[in-house]
Amino acid sequence: MVAEEVSDLKDQLRFQTPAFTAIRTVMNTAHRMVYPFLSIFARGLGVDLTTMSLALTARSLVGTFGPFTASVADSHGRKLGMLIGVGLFTLGTVLVVFWPTFWVLAVALSLATLGKYIFDPAMQAYLSDRISYQRRGLAIAVTEFGWSLAFVLGVPLMGFLIARGGWMAPFPLLALLGALMFVGIILMLPKDWKPLADRKPLWVNFRSVLTYVPALAGLAVGLFASTANEVVNLIFGVWLEDSFGLKIAALGAASAIIGISELGGEGLVAAFVDRLGKLRAIAIGLFANSLAALSLPFVGRTEAGALAGLFFFYISFEFTLVSCIPLMTEILPEARATLMSFNVAALSLGRALGAPLAPLLYGFGFLAVAAGAVVFNALALLALRKLKKSQTARVP
């Protein structure tokens, strides 16, 4: 009977894991499409880019509420958490269909992002409950393809729709897909509600995260690695323009490079992270990212060299970031979704720290930017070392 149950679980996961990837592709498409089509949204709504940026600012602030909302998956079950996430995403897209105004779009983007920040930790916790830590990296990496596929497939599709139907053309499709995803989760996932006696209050889950040294060290790894990435991420476009004077062509090529490198990084994690071990994979990724950052000022003397350097920088960062996720899922199993939502918040904080530092460092030249990325990667390595020393035997 046990063997049959294990076989049934494997069969379910073989279907559920790619389904989660598809859901994340849709949600991430809505998240990522705003950047390349920002001016089109602004013109369609009759506002300037400065006003349009307010909608993105509001959306970014939503990330700080992630730990408060995603904790529902720990206290009331993974399925409910995922349903709430997809439900908020669908509500946001439906609002734009019926009320296509700037303020409604701002609210819709915030709701969709909040839904993403609730769905992702609940989904990661669901898989972690059912897949052994030794094999979890592959499953998590497969779902992470939803991030790069949104850029490679989803955003071009949205561009096709916008070119033919105007700025709001993507939203009916996204709303329909959201409704189908909601129904799909209801049908696809078993009930996993918790008895009242087993439910922990929000503050108990928060205290579990904020008082546990390995959890804090793991969050610090993501925060510093994200800061290192953002220092380069924010300034590479300016650097390419200053170096080659080919703003449109170079940035277009760089965007393609980033999408391909993200896909490649996720593929490398799927292939190797379980074999290497999560801690070792993260360390390799941080070292490789530092070497790529240091090489940029030297290989970037030609346009081809700069794009090649950016490819290795982004593929090593994506490898590091995705390798962190299965590690984080095992640090605090009793509050998995809460810790994973804190991880999202830490990555957002890292980007917020890197953004103002990037132009300051660039004032001293791009070599200073690269050196800044290396410094933050070194801090991430120190945090990783602390995690390794303080972690219990349950995370090898």
KABEL-V592044 format. One record per pair of residues at least 6 apart in sequence whose C-alpha atoms are under 8 Angstrom apart, sorted by the first residue. I is the first residue (numbers start at 0). J is the second residue. Records with the same first field share a line. If there is no record, write none. Layout:
I->J, J
//
This chain:
8->129
15->187
16->138, 141, 142
17->141, 142
19->122, 142
20->141, 142, 143, 144, 145
21->145
22->145, 180
23->119, 142, 143, 145, 146
24->144, 145, 146, 147, 148, 149, 153
25->145, 149, 153, 173, 176
26->88, 111, 115
27->115, 145, 146, 149
28->146, 149, 150, 153, 154
29->111, 173
30->108, 111, 112
31->149, 150, 154
32->150, 154, 157
33->40
36->158
37->48, 51
38->48
39->166
40->51, 166
41->47, 48, 51
43->165, 166
44->100, 101
46->101
51->101
53->105
54->102, 104, 105, 106, 108
55->105, 108
57->105, 109
58->105, 108, 109, 112
59->109
61->109, 112, 113
62->112, 113, 116, 343, 344, 347
63->344
64->113
65->113, 116, 117, 340, 341, 343, 344
66->337, 338, 340, 341, 344
67->201
68->117
69->80, 116, 117, 118, 120, 121, 336, 337, 340
70->201, 204, 334, 336, 337, 340
71->79, 80
72->78, 79, 80, 81, 121, 336, 337
73->198, 199, 333, 334, 335, 336, 337
74->193, 197, 198, 199, 200, 201
75->192, 193, 198
76->191, 192, 193
77->121, 122, 124, 125, 191, 192
78->121, 125, 184, 185, 188, 189, 190, 191, 192
79->192
80->117, 118, 121
81->117, 118, 119, 121, 122, 184
82->118, 181, 184, 185
83->114, 117, 118
84->113, 114, 115, 116, 117, 118
85->114, 115, 118, 177, 180, 181
86->114, 177, 178, 181
87->110, 111, 113, 114
88->107, 110, 111, 112, 113, 114, 115, 177
89->111, 173, 174, 175, 177, 178
90->107, 110, 111, 174
91->106, 107, 108, 109, 110, 111
92->107, 111, 170, 171, 173, 174
93->170, 171, 174
94->103, 104, 107
95->103, 104, 107, 167, 170
96->167, 170, 171
99->167
116->340, 343
117->340
120->335, 336, 337, 339, 340
121->336
123->139, 328, 336, 339
124->328, 335, 336, 339
126->135, 138, 139
127->135, 325, 328, 329
132->325, 329, 394
133->273
134->273
135->273, 325
136->268, 269, 272, 273, 277, 322, 324, 325
137->268, 269, 270, 272, 273
138->269
139->269, 321, 324, 325
140->265, 266, 268, 269, 321, 322
141->265, 266, 269
143->265, 321
144->262, 265
147->258, 259, 261, 262
148->262
150->258
151->258, 259
157->168, 169
160->168, 169
161->167, 168, 169
204->334, 337
205->337
207->334
208->214, 215, 331, 334, 337, 338
209->215
212->386, 389
213->330, 385, 386, 387, 389, 390
214->327, 330, 331, 338, 386
216->382, 383, 385, 386
217->327, 382, 383, 386
218->341, 342, 345
219->345, 379, 382
220->378, 379, 380, 382, 383
221->320, 323, 342, 345, 346, 349, 379
222->345, 346, 347, 348, 349, 350, 379
223->349, 375, 376, 378, 379
224->285, 316, 320, 349, 375, 376, 379
225->346, 347, 349, 350, 353
226->346, 349, 350, 351, 352, 353, 372, 375
227->353, 371, 372, 373, 374, 375, 376
228->316, 350, 353, 372
229->349, 350, 353, 354, 357
230->353, 354, 356, 357, 368, 371, 372
231->357, 368, 369, 372
233->354, 357
234->357, 358, 361
236->246, 250
238->365
239->245, 246, 249, 250, 302, 305
240->246, 249
242->300
243->302
249->302
252->306
253->306, 309
256->306, 309, 310
257->309, 310, 313, 314
260->310, 311, 313, 314, 317
261->313, 314, 317
263->314
264->313, 314, 315, 316, 317, 318, 321
265->317, 318, 321
267->318
268->318, 321, 322
272->280, 322
276->395
277->322, 323, 325, 326, 395
278->326, 383, 387, 395
280->319, 322
281->318, 319, 320, 322, 323
282->319, 380, 383
283->319
284->315, 316, 318, 319
285->315, 316, 319, 376, 377, 379, 380
286->376
287->312, 315
288->311, 312, 313, 315, 316, 376
289->372, 373, 376
291->308, 309, 311, 312
292->308, 312, 369, 370, 372, 373
293->366, 369, 370, 373
294->308
295->305, 308, 309, 369
296->365, 366, 369
298->304, 305, 308
299->305, 306, 308
324->339
326->394
327->338, 339
328->335, 338, 339
329->335, 393, 394
330->390, 394
331->338
357->368
360->367, 368, 371
361->367, 368
//
